Amino acid sequence: MKKFGLLLAGGIAAMILLSTIGPMVGLLVSLVLLYFIFKQFLKAESTGGKIGLGIIGFIVLIASIHNAPAIIGVAAAYVLYLVYKKWNEKKHTTVKEENDQFVNFEKQWNELKNY
């Protein structure tokens, strides 16, 4: 039953991730553009250049805000990662050692043979 819940959550997260790939790419491109515009803004010495880069930067900032659904896609990717990690998790089993002298002898004998 636990695997079914993980499969269901993973399926929903995968569908959300696939539906938000476009906004995610748009957000990535606009943030990269905004970074380079900001770097050029800091390098610009003239007031006209700074005003022009500020206007272009504002337009790109509005474009990046327009791609806000990409944040939901990033959250879906994180949920998909958690589901993958939980799916591949190994169960911890405890081995109860018996106090039987013959079982302990066999175990010690196998350990000595491996050396």
Accessible surface in RSA format (square Angstrom, percent):
REM  Atomic radii and reference values for relative SASA: ProtOr
REM  Chains: A
REM  Algorithm: Lee & Richards
REM  Probe-radius: 1.40
REM  Slices: 20
REM RES _ NUM      All-atoms   Total-Side   Main-Chain    Non-polar    All polar
REM                ABS   REL    ABS   REL    ABS   REL    ABS   REL    ABS   REL
RES MET A   1   196.74 101.9 147.74  97.8  49.00 116.7 127.67 108.5  69.06  91.5
RES LYS A   2   137.08  66.9 122.23  75.0  14.86  35.4  93.20  83.9  43.88  46.7
RES LYS A   3   103.59  50.5 103.01  63.2   0.58   1.4  83.32  75.0  20.27  21.6
RES PHE A   4   121.18  60.6 116.02  71.9   5.15  13.4 119.29  72.3   1.89   5.4
RES GLY A   5    34.97  43.1   0.00   N/A  34.97  43.1  30.41  83.5   4.56  10.2
RES LEU A   6    28.23  15.7  27.02  19.3   1.21   3.0  27.30  19.2   0.93   2.5
RES LEU A   7   114.16  63.6 109.31  78.2   4.85  12.2 111.64  78.4   2.52   6.8
RES LEU A   8    99.98  55.7  94.67  67.7   5.31  13.4  99.41  69.8   0.57   1.5
RES ALA A   9    39.94  36.7  32.30  49.8   7.65  17.4  38.09  53.6   1.85   4.9
RES GLY A  10     8.30  10.2   0.00   N/A   8.30  10.2   7.66  21.0   0.65   1.4
RES GLY A  11    33.51  41.3   0.00   N/A  33.51  41.3  31.17  85.5   2.34   5.2
RES ILE A  12    83.23  47.4  82.95  61.8   0.28   0.7  82.95  59.7   0.28   0.8
RES ALA A  13     4.49   4.1   2.27   3.5   2.22   5.1   4.14   5.8   0.35   0.9
RES ALA A  14    32.72  30.1  32.18  49.7   0.54   1.2  32.66  46.0   0.07   0.2
RES MET A  15   127.05  65.8 121.00  80.1   6.05  14.4  82.65  70.3  44.40  58.8
RES ILE A  16    63.24  36.0  62.27  46.4   0.97   2.3  63.22  45.5   0.02   0.1
RES LEU A  17    37.13  20.7  37.13  26.6   0.00   0.0  37.13  26.1   0.00   0.0
RES LEU A  18   123.93  69.0 107.22  76.7  16.71  42.0 107.44  75.5  16.49  44.4
RES SER A  19    85.41  72.2  51.39  68.6  34.02  78.4  50.57 107.7  34.85  48.8
RES THR A  20    14.12  10.0  14.12  14.3   0.00   0.0  14.12  19.0   0.00   0.0
RES ILE A  21    80.69  45.9  80.56  60.0   0.12   0.3  80.67  58.1   0.01   0.0
RES GLY A  22    51.03  62.9   0.00   N/A  51.03  62.9  37.32 102.4  13.70  30.7
RES PRO A  23    37.77  27.5  35.13  32.0   2.63   9.6  37.49  31.0   0.28   1.7
RES MET A  24    52.85  27.4  46.70  30.9   6.15  14.6  47.77  40.6   5.08   6.7
RES VAL A  25    83.40  54.9  82.34  74.5   1.06   2.5  83.35  72.4   0.04   0.1
RES GLY A  26    24.64  30.4   0.00   N/A  24.64  30.4  22.09  60.6   2.55   5.7
RES LEU A  27    33.62  18.7  33.62  24.1   0.00   0.0  33.62  23.6   0.00   0.0
RES LEU A  28   115.00  64.0 112.59  80.5   2.41   6.1 114.66  80.5   0.34   0.9
RES VAL A  29    79.81  52.5  77.17  69.9   2.64   6.4  79.55  69.1   0.26   0.7
RES SER A  30     7.48   6.3   7.16   9.6   0.32   0.7   7.39  15.7   0.08   0.1
RES LEU A  31    85.51  47.6  80.72  57.7   4.80  12.1  81.06  56.9   4.46  12.0
RES VAL A  32    68.38  45.0  66.02  59.8   2.35   5.7  68.38  59.4   0.00   0.0
RES LEU A  33    89.15  49.6  89.15  63.8   0.00   0.0  89.15  62.6   0.00   0.0
RES LEU A  34    40.69  22.7  40.52  29.0   0.17   0.4  40.52  28.5   0.17   0.5
RES TYR A  35   121.11  56.5 114.64  65.2   6.47  16.8  90.17  67.8  30.93  38.1
RES PHE A  36   115.93  58.0 115.21  71.4   0.72   1.9 115.69  70.1   0.24   0.7
RES ILE A  37    23.50  13.4  23.08  17.2   0.42   1.0  23.50  16.9   0.00   0.0
RES PHE A  38   111.60  55.8 108.93  67.5   2.67   7.0 111.52  67.6   0.08   0.2
RES LYS A  39    87.31  42.6  86.34  53.0   0.97   2.3  33.05  29.7  54.27  57.8
RES GLN A  40    89.09  49.8  87.75  64.1   1.34   3.2  23.80  50.7  65.28  49.5
RES PHE A  41    66.04  33.0  66.04  40.9   0.00   0.0  66.04  40.0   0.00   0.0
RES LEU A  42   107.38  59.8  83.19  59.5  24.20  60.8  83.67  58.8  23.72  63.8
RES LYS A  43   140.92  68.7 117.79  72.3  23.14  55.1  79.08  71.2  61.85  65.9
RES ALA A  44    23.05  21.2   8.81  13.6  14.24  32.4  19.31  27.2   3.73   9.9
RES GLU A  45   171.95  98.7 134.94 102.1  37.02  88.1  54.41 105.2 117.55  96.0
RES SER A  46    68.72  58.1  58.28  77.8  10.44  24.1  51.47 109.6  17.24  24.2
RES THR A  47   101.27  72.0  94.81  96.1   6.46  15.4  61.07  82.0  40.20  60.8
RES GLY A  48    52.48  64.7   0.00   N/A  52.48  64.7  37.21 102.1  15.27  34.2
RES GLY A  49    29.72  36.6   0.00   N/A  29.72  36.6  26.02  71.4   3.70   8.3
RES LYS A  50    72.60  35.4  71.08  43.6   1.52   3.6  34.67  31.2  37.93  40.4
RES ILE A  51   102.75  58.5  96.55  71.9   6.20  14.9 102.01  73.5   0.74   2.0
RES GLY A  52    29.25  36.1   0.00   N/A  29.25  36.1  28.76  78.9   0.49   1.1
RES LEU A  53    40.07  22.3  38.84  27.8   1.24   3.1  38.84  27.3   1.24   3.3
RES GLY A  54    34.68  42.8   0.00   N/A  34.68  42.8  28.11  77.1   6.57  14.7
RES ILE A  55   100.13  57.0  97.48  72.6   2.65   6.4  99.95  72.0   0.18   0.5
RES ILE A  56    87.32  49.7  87.25  65.0   0.07   0.2  87.32  62.9   0.00   0.0
RES GLY A  57     9.23  11.4   0.00   N/A   9.23  11.4   8.43  23.1   0.80   1.8
RES PHE A  58   126.17  63.1 121.22  75.1   4.96  12.9 124.81  75.7   1.36   3.9
RES ILE A  59   107.60  61.2 105.04  78.3   2.56   6.2 106.30  76.5   1.30   3.5
RES VAL A  60    18.43  12.1  18.16  16.4   0.28   0.7  18.43  16.0   0.00   0.0
RES LEU A  61    73.02  40.7  73.02  52.2   0.00   0.0  73.02  51.3   0.00   0.0
RES ILE A  62    87.55  49.8  86.65  64.6   0.90   2.2  86.65  62.4   0.90   2.4
RES ALA A  63    46.32  42.6  39.13  60.4   7.19  16.4  45.31  63.8   1.01   2.7
RES SER A  64     7.79   6.6   4.83   6.4   2.96   6.8   1.99   4.2   5.80   8.1
RES ILE A  65   107.45  61.1  98.68  73.5   8.77  21.1 103.42  74.5   4.03  10.9
RES HIS A  66   146.66  80.2 127.59  88.7  19.07  48.8  85.14  87.7  61.52  71.6
RES ASN A  67    25.05  17.3  24.64  23.8   0.41   1.0   0.41   1.0  24.64  23.8
RES ALA A  68    47.03  43.2  41.28  63.7   5.75  13.1  43.68  61.5   3.35   8.9
RES PRO A  69    61.96  45.2  59.16  53.9   2.80  10.2  61.73  51.0   0.23   1.5
RES ALA A  70     0.34   0.3   0.34   0.5   0.00   0.0   0.34   0.5   0.00   0.0
RES ILE A  71   115.55  65.8 114.68  85.4   0.87   2.1 115.01  82.8   0.54   1.5
RES ILE A  72   105.26  59.9 102.55  76.4   2.71   6.5 104.84  75.5   0.42   1.1
RES GLY A  73     0.00   0.0   0.00   N/A   0.00   0.0   0.00   0.0   0.00   0.0
RES VAL A  74    84.05  55.3  82.95  75.1   1.10   2.7  83.33  72.4   0.72   1.9
RES ALA A  75    55.51  51.0  47.61  73.5   7.90  18.0  54.41  76.6   1.10   2.9
RES ALA A  76     7.12   6.5   2.01   3.1   5.11  11.6   6.52   9.2   0.60   1.6
RES ALA A  77    36.19  33.3  29.95  46.2   6.24  14.2  31.00  43.7   5.20  13.8
RES TYR A  78   130.78  61.1 126.17  71.8   4.61  12.0  93.37  70.2  37.41  46.1
RES VAL A  79    61.99  40.8  61.99  56.1   0.00   0.0  61.99  53.9   0.00   0.0
RES LEU A  80    55.20  30.7  54.21  38.8   0.99   2.5  54.44  38.2   0.76   2.1
RES TYR A  81   116.35  54.3 110.41  62.8   5.94  15.5  83.87  63.0  32.47  40.0
RES LEU A  82    73.72  41.1  70.10  50.2   3.62   9.1  70.40  49.4   3.32   8.9
RES VAL A  83    18.74  12.3  17.72  16.0   1.02   2.5  18.74  16.3   0.00   0.0
RES TYR A  84   145.46  67.9 141.66  80.6   3.80   9.9 104.33  78.4  41.13  50.7
RES LYS A  85   118.29  57.7 111.06  68.1   7.23  17.2  70.02  63.0  48.27  51.4
RES LYS A  86    90.14  44.0  81.06  49.7   9.08  21.6  41.24  37.1  48.90  52.1
RES TRP A  87    98.25  39.4  92.80  44.9   5.45  12.8  66.79  35.6  31.46  51.0
RES ASN A  88    79.58  54.9  56.15  54.3  23.42  56.4  31.51  75.8  48.07  46.5
RES GLU A  89   103.24  59.3  77.33  58.5  25.91  61.7  29.21  56.5  74.03  60.4
RES LYS A  90   171.74  83.8 160.28  98.3  11.46  27.3 110.42  99.4  61.32  65.3
RES LYS A  91   189.18  92.3 162.73  99.8  26.46  63.0 111.75 100.6  77.43  82.5
RES HIS A  92   178.05  97.3 146.73 102.0  31.32  80.1 103.82 107.0  74.23  86.4
RES THR A  93   115.39  82.1  88.38  89.6  27.01  64.4  65.76  88.3  49.64  75.0
RES THR A  94   135.05  96.1 106.39 107.9  28.66  68.3  78.91 106.0  56.14  84.9
RES VAL A  95   128.86  84.8 101.40  91.8  27.46  66.2 104.47  90.8  24.38  66.1
RES LYS A  96   188.23  91.8 162.16  99.5  26.07  62.1 111.62 100.5  76.61  81.6
RES GLU A  97   111.89  64.2  88.67  67.1  23.23  55.3  41.27  79.8  70.62  57.7
RES GLU A  98   104.00  59.7  94.84  71.7   9.16  21.8  32.31  62.5  71.68  58.5
RES ASN A  99   147.56 101.8 120.79 116.7  26.77  64.5  33.49  80.6 114.07 110.3
RES ASP A 100    63.93  44.8  52.91  52.7  11.02  26.1  22.30  52.5  41.62  41.5
RES GLN A 101   127.18  71.1 117.46  85.8   9.72  23.1  42.20  89.8  84.98  64.4
RES PHE A 102   140.16  70.1 139.65  86.5   0.50   1.3 139.93  84.8   0.23   0.7
RES VAL A 103    69.72  45.9  66.87  60.5   2.85   6.9  69.15  60.1   0.57   1.5
RES ASN A 104    49.41  34.1  48.87  47.2   0.55   1.3  14.61  35.2  34.81  33.6
RES PHE A 105   115.72  57.9 113.20  70.1   2.53   6.6 115.32  69.9   0.40   1.1
RES GLU A 106    97.67  56.1  97.67  73.9   0.00   0.0  39.11  75.7  58.55  47.8
RES LYS A 107    90.12  44.0  84.41  51.8   5.70  13.6  66.02  59.4  24.10  25.7
RES GLN A 108   106.87  59.8 106.19  77.6   0.68   1.6  24.45  52.1  82.42  62.5
RES TRP A 109   124.63  50.0 123.14  59.6   1.49   3.5 110.64  59.0  13.99  22.7
RES ASN A 110    73.25  50.5  73.21  70.8   0.04   0.1  20.86  50.2  52.39  50.6
RES GLU A 111    84.81  48.7  82.58  62.5   2.24   5.3  33.25  64.3  51.56  42.1
RES LEU A 112   119.64  66.6 105.61  75.6  14.04  35.3 105.89  74.4  13.75  37.0
RES LYS A 113   135.63  66.2 101.15  62.1  34.48  82.1  63.10  56.8  72.54  77.3
RES ASN A 114   129.55  89.3  94.97  91.8  34.58  83.3  28.02  67.4 101.53  98.1
RES TYR A 115   216.48 101.1 156.92  89.3  59.56 155.0 120.78  90.8  95.70 118.0
END  Absolute sums over single chains surface
CHAIN  1 A     9690.7       8482.8       1207.9       7052.9       2637.8
END  Absolute sums over all chains
TOTAL          9690.7       8482.8       1207.9       7052.9       2637.8
